Amino acid sequence: MSARPVAGSLLALALALPLLVGCSSEDGNAPSGAGDDASTAPSESPAEETGEASREAERTPEAAPAEGSAEVTATLAENLRSPWGLAALPDGAVLVASRDDGTLSLVDTSDGEPGTVSEVGSVPGVRANGEGGLLGLTPDPAFETNNRLYAYATTASDNRIIPLELDREAPEGERLTAGEPLLDGIPRGEVIHNGGGLAFGPDGMLYATTGDVADARLAQDPESLAGKILRIDPATGGPPEDNPDPDSLVYSLGHRNVQGLAWDAEDRLWAAEFGNDTWDELNLIEPGGNYGWPEHEGEGGAGDGFVDPVEVWPPSEASPSGLAYSGGALWMATLRGERLWRVPLDGAEPVAEPESFLEGEYGRLRGVLAVGEDELLLLTNETDGRGSPDAEDDLLLRLRVD
């Protein structure tokens, strides 16, 4: 099913306007004196206009083709237990977090064959319960110099974001050191809806997704961290000054249970969200936007001040977890749907109906991560208590996509 909201079109137009008027500043305002310059400057020559058009074409990605492809090229790891978080390191190695065990494993991907998986260590204080445990995982943008990671973890009292330091030279099982929480006090679900997505944005800020912890009213409460996408300054653990509310970590609200985050080629933020009984959603995230839960699910909420989803699916075909951007398209891993969805984009608008790949071939799919220009890493999730695992499950797969 597809949604083509007016809000998405208006946002795409708003994002395009600075380019149309020649604005290049990051905050969307023309440089000082630009209006005076525009009124007095001589007109450009045809050669200058052609050069500017060429530069503009280089800045603006072309629309993705309506049809793509996805092929599994290697199984990188087998017998992973309840895998959830997924992080690629600068040297090509991959870290996988076990939700139930609270441990990190390092996968050597150099030979492209299943094999070398070593335990890095445990994250202290993790209390797995239902959908809670050791969840999202992301390396610091300066990982090559500081060896720092961040993990989203459920404890006995809350959900929290914990900085970790990785020492690859230490003995197996002792390579991980945890620091004081960057952020704690995120509401914890007894069984469901702990969120758990974690990723650094192109702006260097840390984004975290939180669930409504089965108390839907919290998603509309701006004072609660539940049912939100949070934007965090990693230097302080507090809100960046340019958050929608500079005194709040809340970047967007009205979410039921977002897990997947991805940025496209023009740095727009997208999120994959579990719906209730009717619609799962792919959302284009607007700073300060309200996505409707529990007042609204799926399309048709714009008239009530909510941001409509860009695409929707019935839960039987989705239950989305991971999200990645590659080749001009968004790729969404689904649990109940047991397939990988591709949504081709032209700017902020889909150019065609979503395509599904791998349907039923690997069971439940949890995490997906773009590595390189045309490759994805994909985690299966049959050992989370809801699947039907085979002897080799769970798997870390490498895919070639276009």
BAMARFI-289279 format. One record per residue (C-alpha): x, y, z negated. Coordinates in pm, whole numbers, plus 32768, in hexadecimal, padded with zeros to 4 digits. Layout:
XYZ;...
END
This chain:
800080008000;807B815F804C;804482B17FB3;808D83EF8074;805384FB7F69;8037866A7FBC;811F86AC7E96;823585E47F3F;820F86AE807E;821687F77FC4;834B878C7F05;83FB872A8048;83A2887E80DB;841A89327FA2;856488787FB0;858E88CF811F;85448A4580FC;869B8AAB8072;873D8A1681A8;86468AC0828E;86958C1581FE;880B8BDA81EB;881F8BB8806F;89408AE77FEA;89408B247E75;88FF8A017D8E;87DF8AA77CD8;87218AEC7E1A;874E8C687E0C;87F78D267F24;89508DB97ED4;89538F1F7E58;892290167F77;88AF8F08806E;87758FCC80C3;883D9104811A;8933903781E8;88148F9282A4;878190E38302;88C4917D8381;8996905F8407;89B190358582;89008F0B861D;89CA8DCD8643;8A588D698792;89DA8C268838;8B238B7D87DA;8AF58BDF866D;898E8B648672;89FC8A18870A;8B0A89F28602;8A148A3A84EA;891D893E8579;8A32883B8584;8A92887C841A;8924886783B6;890487168463;8A30869A839C;898E870A8254;883786758294;882284F682A0;8765846183C3;862383A88382;865082388333;85D88141843B;847D80B683FC;85047F5383F4;86357EDC8337;86DA7D9B82CD;87607CF48194;88407BC28193;88DA7B108069;8A4D7AEC80B8;8AD47A5D7F73;8A7779D77E1E;8B6A7A847D33;8B0079E97BE9;8A2278D17B68;8990786D7A17;896879CF7997;888179DA7869;87657ADA7863;88287BD57938;87A87D3C7931;88A67E57794C;898F7E627A78;8AC07F407AAB;8BCD7F467BB7;8D2A7FAE7B4C;8E1980777C2A;8EF37F457C75;8DC77E7F7CF6;8D8C7DA97BC1;8C287D9D7B3C;8BA07DA679DA;8A5B7CF77984;899E7D29783D;88DF7C0A779D;879A7C8E770B;876B7B717612;88D47B2C75B0;893E7C987593;8A817C4D764D;8B357CD27780;8BD37BEF7884;8CD97C517984;8CB57BBE7AE1;8DE87BB47BC1;8D5B7BEB7D1E;8EA57BE17DDC;8E787A8F7E84;8D027AAB7EC5;8CC079567E2A;8C1478FC7CE2;8D1578C47BD8;8DD979AA7AF9;8CE97A2F79F1;8D7E7A9378A4;8CD67B15776B;8D3E7C77771A;8CA17C8D75C1;8B617CD57501;8AB07E1E74C9;8A767E3C7351;891A7E5D72C4;88567DDD73F2;870D7D3E738E;86687C8B74B1;84EF7C80749A;840B7C4275C2;84737D4376C6;85707DE375DC;86E17D9675AE;881A7E017669;87887EB27796;88187FC27879;898D7FE878B4;8A5280F4796E;8BBF815A7987;8C2A82BB7933;8C7B83867A6E;8DDF83A279E2;8DF8822D799A;8F47820C7A4C;8FE582EE7945;8F1282B3780D;8E9881477834;8D4781B577AB;8BF3811677E6;8A99815F775D;8999805976FC;8825807676AA;87DC7F8B7589;86B97F2574AD;870E7F09733C;86407EAD720C;85C5801271E9;85D180C0733B;865980CD749C;87A2818474BF;88B781DC75B2;8A0C81607544;8B5F81C475D5;8C4D80A0760B;8DBD808D765D;8E3E7F707732;8FA07EEA7708;8FDE7DF57823;912A7D8A778A;909A7D12763E;90447BA17602;8EFE7B227691;8DDB7B7875AF;8E9A7C96750A;8EAF7D927624;8D8E7E6B75B6;8D8A7F7F74B0;8C4780347457;8C39819D73EA;8B32825D732B;89E6827673E4;89D3838E74E1;8859838F74A7;878182CB73B7;861A82DF7340;857D827B748C;843C81C2742C;845880497432;834B7F5E74B2;83087E2C73DD;82E07D5C7519;82B97E2B7656;83097F727709;84607FD5768B;84C7806D77D8;8640804877E4;86B880DF792B;87FD81A17911;88BF82597A20;8999838A7A59;891284847B52;89D585477C59;89CE866A7B61;8A9D85A67A64;897C858B796F;8905844278DA;87A083D77928;86E282D67859;858A823E7888;84AC81F0775E;836C8126774A;8229817E7699;826C8062759E;81017FEF75D1;808081347539;800D81E17676;7FBA832F75D4;812D8369758F;8171838D7703;80AF84D87702;8147855375BA;82628647760F;82EF861E74B0;831E84A374D9;843D84047598;835D82E27600;82D182C6775F;83CC83BC77F0;84FA83EC78CC;8603849477F6;8723856E7872;88468577777F;898C8637776C;8A8C851F7733;8B7786107683;8A7F865D756E;89608563757D;8877868F758C;87AF873476A2;886687EC77B7;8815895F77C4;876C89397918;8675882E78AA;8507888A78E9;84FB88E07777;865D89387707;860A88BE75A9;858B876A761C;8624863276B5;84E285F37777;8516861278EF;83C4857F7955;82A084E67896;8167841878C3;822082D3790D;81AD817878A6;82F480B978CC;83FE813279BF;8531805779E8;85CC80AB7B3A;867381F67B97;8720825B7CDB;878E839A7D8B;877383C07F03;886D84657FF0;87E485BE7F9B;87F785827E21;868285547DEC;862E84727CC7;854783477CFB;84B582597BF7;840F81037BFF;82F480DE7B03;82227FC07A7E;80B0800C7A97;7FA17F6979C8;7EA87E8B7A81;7E817F4D7BC2;7FB47FF87C55;812B7FEA7C2E;81D181297CA6;82FB81BE7D59;831683277CE5;83DC84527D5A;843C84FC7C16;840386717BEF;84A387247AC5;838F875179C3;829C867E7A90;818085C179E9;8140846D7A8A;7FEF843379EE;80008304790B;7F1B82AB785E;7E2783A778F0;7E6883357A52;7F0782137B0F;7F5E820E7C80;7EE883107D7E;7DEC84257D4F;7E6C84D57C19;7EEE86137CBE;7DA286C37C8E;7DCC86967B17;7F2C87237B15;7FE685D87B2F;80F185797C2D;8077846B7D19;815683417D6D;81FA832C7EC3;81AF81B87EE5;80D880C57E1F;80BC7F4A7E0B;7FD67E5B7D52;80987DC17C2E;80857C677CCE;81667CEB7DE4;82517DB77D0E;82847DE87B95;83B77EB67BEE;84F97EC17B2B;86387F267BE3;865180377CEA;876D80967DD8;87A281777F05;886181018038;8853814381AC;8749824E8193;865A816880DA;85F981177F74;86187FAB7F0C;853B7F367DEB;856C7DEC7D33;842D7D507CAE;83E57C507BA1;82857BCB7BCA;82927C1B7D3F;83D47B4D7D67;844A7C1F7E8E;85247D457EEE;84657E6B7F81;85007F5E807A;846780BC809A;8501817881C2;850F82F08194;8518842D8261;8574852C8159;847784FC8042;83748448811B;836182D9817F;837882A782F7;82C5815882F9;8217805C821A;82FC7FAE811E;83A07E69818E;83D87D3F80AA;85027C5480AE;85637B137FF6;83FA7AD47F92;83F179A37EB0;8554793A7F0A;860379907DC3;84E279C17CD3;84CE7AF37BF5;85B97C0F7C55;86337CFB7B45;87527DE27BA1;87CA7E737CE9;88F97F517D1E;89897FF47E56;8AFD7FB47E8E;8B9980407FC9;8AD380BD80F3;8A197F7E814C;8A307E928024;89597E517EF3;898B7D847DBA;88527CD07D45;88077C207BFB;87067B0B7BDF;86447AED7A99;85B679927A6C;8648795B790E;858C7A777864;847B799077DC;838579DA78F5;8429792A7A19;846977C27A83;85E377A97A89;86A876B47B5D;87EF761C7AE8;88BC773C7B78;87E6785F7AFD;881479777ACD;88D779F77BFA;89977B2B7C65;89787B4C7DDF;8A207C287EE2;89477CA58001;89917D52814A;887C7E45819E;881D7F4482A3;
END
